[in-house]
Each structure stands twice: as C-alpha cells, then as structure tokens.
Amino acid sequence: MSKFKSCCIVDDDEFFAFQTKKLMKEQGFCENVLVFSDGQDAIDGLVGLLIENISLPEVILLDLNMPRKDGWEFLDEFVKIPLSQRENCSIYIASSFVSQKNIEKTKSYDMVGDYLVKPLTQESLQRIIESKTPC
C-alpha cells in the first residue's frame, strides 16, 4: 500500500524525474506521480487540478533552478493558493546544490518541509514520510 495518494515532481531534469518516479514505485511511496518541467507549468497544472475540484498532491518535490519560472518563483506563486486548498500539501526542495544560503531561504517558506540533496534515495523518501508537514 502506498504511503501517499499523489506526489508531484517539478524539475527540468528528465533523468532525475524518471529515476525518482522509479524509486517511488519501488518503495510504494505514492500511487500517482505528476511531473512538470518548470515552475510555470507546475503552477498552471496545480491550479487546473483545483479548478477541477481535485486535491493537490500531498508531496511536491521542487527543484530550484529551472527555466521560465524557477523554484523560488514557484513558491511565491504557490503561497497565493488559499491555505484551505493547500493545507494537506508539503513541498520538499530537491537540489543538486548544497547551499547554506538556499537552505536558510527555504526556512522562510512555511510550506517547505525539508531540503533534500539529489539524487534522492530510499532514505530521502523515508525522511519525507517522517517529516511531512502540511503547507
């Protein structure tokens, strides 16, 4: 049985998205995985779910460096979604860069549960399960 009903990967790295989906499936992490290649597509897709009366994914893995709309811009747009519609959703930064500046900046966003370093592992997914905090 899956830990979560749905998850979302927001990352322009197709290989990372593929590997992470595979790992999630192997670990029974979630039933459904949405993938968006940049922050703009993700915001549009998530707002589209809400318009269709579909709940947001419980977990969002967010890269910071992407074209069009990066992770920071995504977060700035995401907070505009009413809390009642995003309260069961947690965002986890998934980045290749270990930057203390970025780690500190993510703490200013209440909906960010953790800062994970790529590539994600079974232990990374376990950290998400253990630390999942509502947005």
Disulfide bonds with the S-S distance in Angstrom:
none
